[in-house]
Amino acid sequence: INSYTEGIWGFLPYDFASLIALERYVMDSVEEDRIKALYYLKVVKLANHTGRLNASLFYDSLLMARYPESRDEYYVGQMAEVAKSKVKIDSILNVKQSVDKRLWSLGKAYFELFSYVGPVTEASSLDMTYPFTYFDTLIKHYPASEYADDAEYLILTHNEGGSHEGGDNSYNLTAIELYKAFLKKYPGTEFTPEIYYLISSLYEYCESTFTERKNYLKLGLQYIDSIKK
């Protein structure tokens, strides 16, 4: 998006229903093809961010037919991932399985897709709000599910991993407490060794004074010893 069209992009609503309601107006009233193409690009982007893959592929087909020059190589690669994910998600929906397994599988499929097309936060990390709605439902309504710890672990590690943008370690102590709470909630989880390692690393890189650092390193080493044991 060049500087000329950035303002137009920002002016378009970030709400799918509102954006779609503008389609007829944009197509009938706007003369410049690049602005019409920009409109469809935003529709596709917003459809992806809200899990509307049918709409995403449909509007991409309009874009390809009417304004093919607007689909650069990176965008084409993104849409290839959307098409593949659509097949995977349709398969999940069409297979008979327990509700908790379906929620886990759908959340994981969208999580993987969002690594290609997900919205980026101000901290330059991927916003997984939509995929995590499936995990949140799973954790809330099926807490005893064999997939509940998988879902919560993925949420915790994603949020913690995204907190270190630019070397920021201010979230470390909060993340450590969340990981400890996770271990209490799921005492038999297979992720215990990995969480011990994550906690030890978080202690190692805590933002701290010189005197605090020694204590944090000691705590980190205790978790390393726990892995060995």
N, C-alpha and C positions, 0 to 999 in steps of 0.2 A: 504494500500500500504506500503510494508516494504521499508527499506532504499535501498535495492538492486534495486528495480523497480522504485523508485522515479525519478531517472535520466532519465529512459526510458520514463516515463509518461510525464515529462517535455519536452522531445525531440520531442514528437509527436506534430504535428501542431494543433493550436487552431483555425482551420478553417474547417468547415464541408466538403466542396468539396475536399480540399487538403487531409484531413484525409481519406476520402473514397477512394481516388485515390491510397492510399497505401495498400489497403486491399489485393489485389492479391500478392503483393510483400511480405507482412508480412506472409501471409498464406503459400506461396511457399518457402520462404527463411529462415524463423526463425524456429529453431528446438524446442525451449523450449515452452511447452504448457502455462506456466504461463505468458509468454510475449504475446502470441497470445490472451490469455484471457484478459490481460491488455489492449490490443489494442481494443477489443470489448467493454470493460468497458468504455473506453474513448469515443468511438463512441456513445454509448448509452448516456453518460453524456452530450456530446456536442449536440446531437440531442435534448435532453430535454431542454437544455439552449437556443436553437434556435426555439423551438416550433414545431419540427419535430417529432410528436408523433408516426406517422406510422413507421418511420425509427427506432425510439427508441424501439418500441415493436418488430419490425422485428429482429433487431440485438440482442435484449435480448433473442429472441427465439433461435438464433444461439448459443448464450452463454450458454443457459440452456441445449441445446442438446449436445454441445461439451465439455463444461467446467463447469459443474454444481457446482463443489466445489468452484468456484470463486464467486458465488452469496451468500453472507452472509445474515443474517437475516435483517439487516438494508436496504441493497440493495433491497431485495425482497419486503420489505414494501414500498420502494420508487416506485418500478415498479407497485405495486398494485394501488398506487395513480395515476400513469400515465394511467393505463388501465381505471380507473374510470373517469378520466378527459377526456380521448379520447371519451368515450360514451357521456359525457355531451357536449363536444365541437361539436361532430357530430350532436347532437340534435339541438344545437343552429344554426348550419349552414343549417340544413334541414327544419327549421321552417320559414315560411314567416313572416318577421317583418321589421320594418324600419331600415335603415342603422345605424342610431345613436344608436338604442337599441342593434343591433347586435354587434357594436363596444364595447359598454359598457359590454355586456354579455360575449364576448370573452375575453376582457381584464381582467374582474373579474375572469373568470374561470382559465385563465393562472396565474393570481396573486395568487389564492388559491393553484394551483398546485406548484408554485414556492416556497411556504412556506415549501414544502417537498423536492423539487429537484433543487431549484434555486442555481445559483452560489453565492459564498460568496466573499464579497469585502475584501480589506486589513483591513478595519475597523471592520471586522467580522459581517457586516450586509448583508442582502440578496440583490443582484443586481437584480432589477426588470426591467431592460432595455427592455426586450422583451415584457412583459405584458403592459408596459407603452407606447409602440408604438401604441397600439390600443387607449389608452386614449388620447395620443397626437393628433392623427388623429381626434378623436371625438371633442376635444376642439378647434382645428384649423378650421375644416370644418363645425362643427355644434355647434357654440357657444351658440345658443339659445335653444339647446336641454335640456330637463328636466334631462338628465343624465350628462350634462357637469360639473355641480358643484360636483356631486358624484365622477366623474373621477378625477377632479383636487384636491378635498379634500383628496382622497386616495393617490395621488402622494405626496402632501404636508406632510401629517401625516406620511407616510412611510419614506420620506427623513429626516424629523425632528426627528422621533423616532430612526432612525439609526445613528443619529449624536451624540448620548450620550454615545457611547462605552467608557467604562472605566471612566465614570463620566464626560466626556468632555461636557462643556456647552458653548464653544466658538461660536457655531452656533446660540445660543438663540436669539440674537438681530436681526440677519438676518431672522430667522424663524418668529419672531414676525412681522416684516415688510411684509413678504410674506403672513402671515395670515390676516393682516390688508388689504392688497391689494385684497385678496380673498373676504373679506367682502364688499369692494367697488364694486368689479366686479359682485358679486351675492348678492345684498342687501336683497333679500327675501329668502335666503337659509335656509333650516331647520337646517343647521349645526352651526348657529350663537351661540347658548348657549355653544356648545362644544368648539368652537373656542375661545370664551371668557374665558372659563376655561383653555384651553391650553395656551393662552397668559398670563393669570395670573400666571400659573405655571412656564412658561418660565421666566417671570420677577422675580419670587421668587428665581429661581436658576441661575440667570445671573452671569457670572464671573464679579466681580466688586470690586472696592475699598470699603473701609468701608463707605466713605461718599456717594458713588453712591448707595449703597445698600438700604439706607432709601428711596431714590427717586424711585427705582425700586419696592420696596415693596408697596409704595403708589400707583404706577401705576397698579400693580397687583390687589390691593384691589378695585380699581375703576372698573376693569373688573368683579370682583366677585359681586360688587354691581349691575352692569348691568344685571347679570344673575338673581339676586333677583327681579329686576324691571321688 
